[in-house]
Amino acid sequence: MRKWLFIVLSVVYVGIAGWLLFFFPFTSVNRLDHSVERHINPVPLETTSQYFRNAWKYANWAQFQQLITNVGGNILLFVPMGVILFQLKFIPNQWWWALLLGFLISSGVESIQILSRTGNFDVDDIMLNGLGTLLGYGLCTRMPILQLYKV
């Protein structure tokens, strides 16, 4: 029973995450408008610090909401990835493997977004997604209820 639950939840997560990452217009970027110029940001923490500066400087709900959506959304979106990675037996049971795989998976997503012109490539997203993966992995080590199934 737990094996099927793990498989079903993993497939549902991948489907929802794929839709959010490639089609859902939760940012100012219209993901389906391929004529919009896409951006590549290779500078760590540039975008995230800009969100924090704007939220502090303007102190209005729109700036705070943009901060929460970007930073919180990028972290929370990859927490289930950490839970899934914890369940898989083919990776060593060490936190840095989860972090490395989180970075690699997120890098792949960011690359596909820029190549398919459905989003921007931002190194901050990779860092925040990696943090989310690590958080999900860490939750599994501390909360046995999240340990659905060891494949």
Buried (B, 14 or more C-beta within 10 A) or exposed (E): EEEEEBEEBBEEBEEEBEEEBBEEEEEEBEBEEEEBEBEEBEEEEEBBEBBBEBBEEEEEEEBBEBBEEBBEBBBBBBBBBBBBBBBBEEBEEEBEBBBBBBBEBBBEBBEBBBEEBBBBBBBBBBBBBBBBBBBBBBBBBEEEEBBBBEE
